[in-house]
Amino acid sequence: MNSVLNIREMDVDDVPSVVAIEHLMYPFPWTEGIFRDCLAVGCQGYVVEFEGRVVGYSVLSSGAGEAHVLNLCIDAPYSGRGYGRSLLAHCLDVISRQDVYRVFLEVRVSNYVAISLYHSMGFKQVGRRRDYYPDVGGRREDALMLAFDMKNYTGAIE
């Protein structure tokens, strides 16, 4: 990992930077209110900083032995550098210190880059949600449901 890359907890002061990336990356982005609400109710948020600038983020929720990656994104100019892998590995490290046995997430079926990352890190498809995501032109897109089994997690994913 580059020495100028930093992953830390998200705070409310990060939300405007996170929302700016969210709006650039997604046709149906989360709002500032959604991010603020997630932090207010105890979801765990993390940001990736490169040279002091927020270039990515994640939001996790956990309870009842399960965790859910609600959102994970790296700004386009910084993709392909391993930052998403580093962020997801950080999230799994955080989750490994909790009483969690399985991690879930949904991903658009068209998001081949993310799907490849998740599979390379041990996530397996456990289902498909039909018409889960809104899409342009009033259409809907399916989501793949992926899961990661924490029982054999060693922390050596990166």
C-alpha positions as CSV (number, residue, x, y, z in Angstrom):
1,M,0.0,0.0,0.0
2,N,1.2,3.5,-0.8
3,S,2.5,5.4,2.2
4,V,0.3,8.4,1.3
5,L,-2.9,6.2,1.3
6,N,-4.8,6.3,4.6
7,I,-8.0,4.5,5.6
8,R,-9.8,6.0,8.6
9,E,-13.3,6.3,10.2
10,M,-15.7,8.5,8.4
11,D,-17.1,11.5,10.3
12,V,-19.8,13.9,9.4
13,D,-17.2,16.4,8.1
14,D,-16.4,13.8,5.4
15,V,-19.9,13.6,4.2
16,P,-19.8,16.4,1.6
17,S,-16.7,14.8,0.0
18,V,-18.2,11.4,0.0
19,V,-21.5,12.7,-1.5
20,A,-19.5,14.4,-4.3
21,I,-17.9,11.1,-5.2
22,E,-21.2,9.3,-4.9
23,H,-22.9,11.7,-7.3
24,L,-20.1,11.3,-9.9
25,M,-20.1,7.5,-9.7
26,Y,-23.8,6.5,-9.6
27,P,-26.9,7.5,-11.6
28,F,-29.0,7.1,-8.4
29,P,-26.7,8.2,-5.6
30,W,-27.2,8.2,-1.9
31,T,-28.0,11.6,-0.5
32,E,-26.1,13.5,2.2
33,G,-29.0,12.7,4.5
34,I,-28.6,9.0,4.0
35,F,-24.9,9.1,4.8
36,R,-25.6,11.3,7.9
37,D,-28.4,8.9,9.0
38,C,-26.2,5.9,8.6
39,L,-23.5,7.4,10.8
40,A,-26.1,8.6,13.4
41,V,-27.6,5.1,13.8
42,G,-24.2,3.4,14.3
43,C,-23.2,2.2,10.9
44,Q,-19.5,2.1,10.5
45,G,-18.2,4.4,7.8
46,Y,-14.6,4.6,6.5
47,V,-12.9,6.9,4.0
48,V,-9.8,6.3,1.8
49,E,-7.6,9.3,1.7
50,F,-4.8,9.8,-0.9
51,E,-2.5,12.7,-0.3
52,G,-5.1,14.2,2.1
53,R,-8.0,13.9,-0.3
54,V,-11.0,11.6,0.2
55,V,-11.0,9.3,-2.8
56,G,-13.2,6.5,-1.6
57,Y,-15.5,5.3,1.2
58,S,-17.5,2.4,2.6
59,V,-20.5,2.0,4.9
60,L,-21.1,-1.1,7.0
61,S,-23.8,-2.3,9.3
62,S,-23.8,-5.3,11.6
63,G,-26.0,-7.1,14.0
64,A,-27.3,-10.6,14.9
65,G,-24.0,-12.2,13.8
66,E,-24.1,-10.7,10.3
67,A,-22.6,-7.7,8.6
68,H,-23.6,-5.9,5.4
69,V,-21.5,-3.8,3.2
70,L,-24.0,-1.1,2.3
71,N,-21.8,1.0,0.1
72,L,-18.2,0.8,-1.1
73,C,-16.9,3.2,-3.8
74,I,-13.6,4.5,-5.1
75,D,-13.6,7.7,-7.2
76,A,-13.0,6.8,-10.9
77,P,-9.6,8.6,-11.3
78,Y,-8.3,6.4,-8.4
79,S,-9.7,3.1,-9.5
80,G,-7.5,0.3,-10.6
81,R,-4.8,1.1,-8.0
82,G,-5.9,-1.4,-5.4
83,Y,-7.7,1.1,-3.2
84,G,-11.0,-0.7,-3.3
85,R,-9.2,-4.0,-2.3
86,S,-7.5,-2.2,0.5
87,L,-10.7,-0.7,1.7
88,L,-12.6,-3.9,1.6
89,A,-9.8,-5.7,3.4
90,H,-9.9,-3.0,6.1
91,C,-13.7,-3.5,6.4
92,L,-13.2,-7.3,6.8
93,D,-10.5,-6.7,9.4
94,V,-12.9,-4.4,11.4
95,I,-15.7,-7.0,11.0
96,S,-13.4,-9.8,12.2
97,R,-13.2,-8.1,15.6
98,Q,-17.0,-8.3,16.0
99,D,-19.2,-11.3,16.6
100,V,-20.0,-11.7,12.9
101,Y,-20.0,-15.0,11.0
102,R,-21.1,-13.8,7.6
103,V,-20.8,-10.6,5.5
104,F,-23.3,-9.8,2.8
105,L,-23.5,-7.3,0.0
106,E,-25.4,-6.5,-3.2
107,V,-23.8,-5.5,-6.5
108,R,-25.2,-4.5,-9.9
109,V,-24.9,-7.4,-12.3
110,S,-23.3,-4.9,-14.8
111,N,-20.6,-3.9,-12.3
112,Y,-18.0,-6.4,-13.6
113,V,-15.0,-4.7,-11.9
114,A,-16.6,-4.9,-8.4
115,I,-17.8,-8.4,-9.0
116,S,-14.3,-9.5,-9.9
117,L,-12.9,-7.8,-6.8
118,Y,-15.4,-9.4,-4.5
119,H,-14.9,-12.9,-6.0
120,S,-11.1,-12.5,-5.8
121,M,-11.4,-11.7,-2.1
122,G,-13.6,-14.8,-1.3
123,F,-17.2,-13.5,-1.7
124,K,-19.5,-16.1,-3.2
125,Q,-22.8,-15.6,-5.0
126,V,-25.7,-16.7,-2.8
127,G,-28.6,-15.2,-4.7
128,R,-30.0,-12.7,-7.1
129,R,-32.4,-9.8,-6.4
130,R,-34.5,-9.2,-9.5
131,D,-35.0,-5.5,-10.4
132,Y,-33.2,-4.4,-7.2
133,Y,-31.5,-1.2,-8.5
134,P,-33.1,1.7,-10.4
135,D,-31.6,2.2,-13.8
136,V,-31.8,5.0,-16.4
137,G,-35.0,5.3,-18.4
138,G,-37.1,3.9,-15.7
139,R,-35.7,0.5,-16.0
140,R,-34.4,-1.7,-13.2
141,E,-31.3,-3.8,-12.9
142,D,-30.7,-7.1,-11.0
143,A,-28.3,-7.3,-8.1
144,L,-26.1,-10.3,-7.3
145,M,-26.2,-11.2,-3.6
146,L,-22.7,-12.1,-2.4
147,A,-21.6,-13.5,1.0
148,F,-18.2,-13.9,2.7
149,D,-17.8,-16.5,5.4
150,M,-15.8,-15.1,8.3
151,K,-15.1,-18.4,10.0
152,N,-11.9,-18.9,8.1
153,Y,-10.8,-15.3,7.9
154,T,-7.1,-14.8,8.7
155,G,-6.7,-11.2,7.8
156,A,-4.4,-12.0,4.9
157,I,-6.7,-10.9,2.1
158,E,-4.8,-7.9,0.7
